[in-house]
Amino acid sequence: MTRKSLGILLAIFAVSVTLRVGTAFYLGDIVDAPPLLTDQRSYHALGERLITGHGFSFGDGWYPFTEPDTPTAHWSFLYSLFVAGVYAIFGPHPLAVRVIQAILGGILLPWLVYRLTFRLYQPASYNRFGQALADRGFSQERLALLAAGIAAVYFYFILYAATLMTETFFLCGLLFILERTMVLAETPTWRHGLILGLGFGLTTLLRQSILPGIVVMAIWLLWVGYRRQTLRRTLASLAVSMGVLAVFIAPFTVRNYLAYQEFLLLNSNAGYAMFSAQHPMHGVNFRAFEGAPIPTDLIGLGLNEAQFDRELMKRGIEFVLAEPGRYLQLSLSRAVAYIEFWPTPDTADINNIGRVGSFGLFLPFMLYGLFVAVRQALRRAAQVQLTTAPLMLCLLFGLAYSVLHIFTWAMPRYRLPVDAVMLSFAALGLDQILRWLGERFNRRKPLLTAESR
């Protein structure tokens, strides 16, 4: 990195942190700010319970099915511990969490977007797609800085960096493991496998919904290893990654067994999500903010969270099998909710501004950049080896993660991981437009100079 690029990146960090910290102070030291993001109540309550020695539990009956003073596994263990750590130092003040997270996210997120974009467009023998773009005059460094700059001002990222929710750290974890997956594909060693495994573990403890994404990354790695004749080394490196992931998850699996006398891999939220999102109460129009009530026949049976999770998952699947036509229409409505970037009357003003000022503003650049990337790759298909290029990893992840949520539970904030990946394409689209405008201006400049004489 040149001194000039470093200066630009530091300026991006400064802008990013300033916007996020300003938003944190705007939201203040109350839990329910902004409204509707009610997960903040749960993490605030868990943070208080943890620092007072009550463990992962609530003092009152809690959404969706947790009894008072009983162990819960519904919420992210790692993020709850982060909130508790901040509360242990500064007291139970949401503002303290907001500010610390804003500072960390303000630096980490643009930095990791920069790294992912730099790796994605790197011209190399293993990444001929990057070489093809370099041959057309695109600068890998310029694209990475553009993507980082967009991440700094992307309003939804700013908003969620100042909330007591997992979004910011989860996005950072995702960007890290995608970039490290590309590194491992290039050089399959146990060291890279270890680093990738650490990323897998931390990201999974933030949100277990990344596990299907990890499967996609693993399959892509094995395919790359097979095509590049490095399958044995790739398998060994990937085994290290999965072993480290298992080490991260195992303590909580053991904790869950001791708490429930039932197997529960990590969190007890997948069953309720499947049940509530496919419930007949939605008809064919999904309403993300209306959770389905717990079946009355399950209440009073003394079921623990692991049993509730398993039973609700079973019933959610039964809803799908009983009415597959309705399920498909319902999923179609979730697709609309997933890509929502326009204001809606049932959402707070700050969320509406966030939607329009992020995805709504940069979607055209994302789509155009994606078009440029795919067109360039297809034009040089013989040289690019598209299926083993880092481009394919980003496309596969974006598709798999979107399909997962569209067919289960979708809302705009669940799309943010895909947004983070798409910033690399937004940078490409924006750069292409700027280059085109620059060329047009330079062609006109001699004429303007002659006319002025």
BELVEN-V409569 format. One line per field, one symbol per residue. ss: DSSP state (@ for helix, = for strand, . for the rest). psi: psi as a letter, one per 30 degrees, with the letter a starting at -180 (. if undefined). burial: b if it has 24 or more other C-alpha atoms within 12 Angstrom, else e. Layout:
ss = ???
psi = ???
burial = ???
This chain:
ss = ..@@@@@@@@@@@@@@@@@@@@@@@@@...........@@@@@@@@@@@@@..........=...=..........@@@@@@@@@@@@@@...@@@@@@@@@@@@@@@@@@@@@@@@@@@...=..=@@@@@@@@....@@@@@@@@@@@@@@.@@@@@@@.....@@@@@@@@@@@@@@@@@@@@...@@@@@@@@@@@@@@@@@.@@@@@@@@@@@@@@@@@@@@...@@@@@@@@@@@@@@@@@@@@@@@@@@@@@@.........@@@@@@@@@.@@@......................@@@@@@@@@@@@@@@@@@.@@@@@@@@@@@@@@@..........@@@@@@@@@@@@@@@@@@@@@@@@@@@@@@@.@@@@.@@@.@@@@@@@@@@@@@@@@@.....@@@@@@@@@@@@@@@@@@@@@@@@@@@@@@@@@@@@@@@@@.
psi = kleeeeeeeeeeeeeeeeeeeeeeeeeahlehkllfiffeeeeeeeeeeefggfaillflkkkfgklkhlkkgflkeeeeeeeeeeefeflijeeeeeeeeeeeefeeeeeeeeeeeeeegkklefifeeeeeefggkkeeeeeeeeeeeeegjeeeeeffglilfeeeeeeeeeeeeefeeeeeeijleeeeeeeeeeeeeeefejfffeeeeeeeeeeeeeeeeeghgeeeeeeeeeeeeeeeeeeeeefeeeeeeefglkjedlhfeeeeeeefgkfffbgjkjegjkklkkfffkffgkleeeeeeeeeeeeeeeeeeieeeeeeeeeeeeeeegkglkkfgkleeeeeeeegdeeefeeeeeeeeeeeeeeeeeheeeeiefgkfeeeeeeeeeeeeeeeegdkklefffeeeeeeffeeeeeeeeeeeeeeeeeeeefeeeeeeff.
burial = eeeeeeebbbebbbbbbbbbbbbbbebebbbbbbeebebbbbbbbbbbbbbeeebbbbeeebbbbbbeebbbbbbbbbbbbbbbbbbeeeebbbbbbbbbbbbbbbbbbbbbbbbbbbbbbbbeebbbbbbbbbeeebbbbbbbbbbbbbbbbbbbbbbbbbbbbbbbbbbbbbbbbbbbbbbbbbbbbbebbbbbbbbbbbbbbbbbbbbbbbebbbbbbbbbbeebeebebbbbbbbbbbbbbbebbeebbebbbeebeebbbbbbbbbbbbbbbbbbebeebbbbeeebebeeeeeeeeebbbbbbbbbbebbbebbeeeeeebbebbbbbbbbbbbbbeeeeeeebbbebbbbbbbbbbebbbbbbebbbebbeeeeeebbbbbbbbbbbbbbbebbbbbbbbbbbbbbbbbbbbbbbbbbbbbbbbbeeeeeeeeeeeeeeeeeeeee
